[in-house]
Amino acid sequence: MAAVQLKPEQEVAMATLTIDGHSVTVPEGTTVLEAAKKVGITIPTLCHHPDLPPQGICRLCVVEVEGSFLLQTACTYPVKDGMKVRTNSPLVRESRRTTVELMLARGDHNCPTCPRNQNCELQTVAESLGIREIPFQVLRHPRPKDMSSASIVRDPEKCILCRRCVAVCQEVQGVGILFPVGRGFATEITTPLDRNLSEVACVNCGQCVLVCPVGAIYEKDDTNRVWEALADPSKVVIVQTAPAVRVSIGEELGLPPGSITTGKLVSALREMGFDKVFDTDFTADLTIIEEGHELLQRMKTGGTLPMLTSCSPGWIKFIEHYYPELLDHVSTCKSPQQMFGALAKTYYAQKAGIDPKDIYSVSVMPCTAKKFECTREEMCGESGPDVDVVLTTRELGRMIRQMGLDFANLPESDYDDPFGISTGAGVIFGATGGVMEAALRTVYEVVTGKTLPSIDFHPVRGLEAIKEADVDLDGVKVKVAVAHGLSNAKVLLEQIKRGESDYHFIEIMCCPGGCIGGGGQPIPTTMETRAKRIRATYEADRSLPLRKSHENPAIKKLYSEFLKEPLGEKSHELLHTTYRRRPLFQQRI
């Protein structure tokens, strides 16, 4: 949401308190946890997450407050003037140790085999508290892993009941398919009627994965499938990398958030043995051509408006489950990943003289929902799935570590032709508002025949929940909106349902911040890291010689040699698709 600007006459009441002997003055209403950070004191937490409402559930952050009979949770307790707080007293330390020991005594916490090993908040806290043994009997509550989803695995035995996944699913995404049931030792986080993820209206967004502090929810690991393909001499293994990966893979491998590592990423993939390394930005540019012409066609012919973007698979599954009556508003364009997959096994196979059945197409995405997307029956051609397997940023990071590559010191390399030329418009697909800005850069010049006076559309940038702008296309007024996060998308969808929407074009990204905040990105991902990745995305855009999709020479060549024209017969066959109503709950037979 947009920050509230205080009027000059409004005064914020301040409170001065003492924390471990350090005096600090903060606005009233600040929590003890936040106040402690101001004086450099770190209070451990597990249920708390900076992007979620405080819960005070895990009781790890307890502190002593002078005059209070009970220990208080620092993440929820508001400061008061004159308050005295102790964060490291013997009583506090003992309470925290007992809390973590009890967590470790419940379920399966075999760290070396856990997908979050060495990046686990419970592991980190246990180490900081010096826990070397568990004084309680370890009790198991045997529950099978839920492997039913194409994207996400749930392991209930590793769950510590912090409820972060519940909060992000219900309050941030508005999906609400996770919630706690039971009491005491029998408490667990589950789905409606304890069904598998594949049987409920999960959209595979993976935001639950990003906020889980342990290994209770994680992406389905497809790295072995890729290793096997790379070792198969009969396969031509090609890979595409999404726009958001170039500003996040470095973070997964120890570099600062927002590091732009495009050339090193290409070098790493070549070292791993991929036959060709391509850029999804190429088909992001192609998406803009097709989607932009689709918008213009709808506006000219009285088609369904507003038109909604279709490149975010979590968002597509959401509208299929929750707003199927609005599917006519969704663009028929496939996502850039799937456009690439279709072209790889047709256009590229023809140019390279390769049997499409011998091509193994891999994509590296910031997104867990892309794993589901590539399995959709609509995304298969004559030679099988257009995209054979999807790796998240985290999975690629694991593979690079397994290779023993010194990523930071790899040389810079360029993508391969013909899918290696892209523009800044393709790069900014990774940030919320980027698809809209890329589309406006092209639509404006296609409609007006004039060069844009300014290529940067700042009104659609940033992390505000819903952004809107009016664009003058040489006398034709076009009103656009951008939403990221599904709770924000619901606001715009409800307007459309009520007949109150006057927009022509709406961009919706499933994940907060857009693809740079996707469910397959490095952990931790917070709004702070999202902002750094977004800044890097626009920096990468500014550095490129071409910044408009319609100026991409490789795209022009693709149309002249193969597709012929936007929205033409070949384009519709390969680059467009349909979506369908999905039930909220799958009945078991």
Buried (B, 14 or more C-beta within 10 A) or exposed (E): EEEEEEEEEEEEEEBEBBBBEBEBEBEEEBBBBBBBBEBEBEBBBBBBBEBBEBBBBBBBBBBBBEEEEEBBBBBBBBBEEEBEBBBEBEEBEEBBBBBBBBBBBBBBBEBEEBBBEEBBBBBBBBEEBEBEEBEEEEEEBEBEEBBBBBBBBBBBBBBBBBBBBBBBBBEBBBBEBBBBEEEEEEBBBBBBEEBBBBBBBBBBBBBBBBBBBBBBBBBBBBBEBBBEBBEEEEBBBBBBBBBBBBBBBBBBBEBEBBBBBBBBBBBBBBBBEBBBBBBBBBBBBBBBBBBBBBBBEBBEEEBEBBBBBBBBBBBBBBBBBBBEEBBEBBBBBBBBBBBBBBBBBBBBBEEBEBEBEBBBBBBBBBBBBBBBBBBBEEBBBEBBBBBBBBBBBBBBBBBBEEEEBEBEEBEEBEBBEBBBBBBBBBBBBBBBBBBBBBBBBBBBBBBBEEEBEEBBBEBBBBBBBBBBBEBEBEEEEBBBBBBBBBBBBBEBBEBBEEEEBEBBBBBBBBBBBBBBBBBBBBBBBBEEBBBBBBBBBBEBBEEBEBBBBBBBEBBEEBBEEBBEEBBBEBBEEBBBBEBEEBEEBEEEE
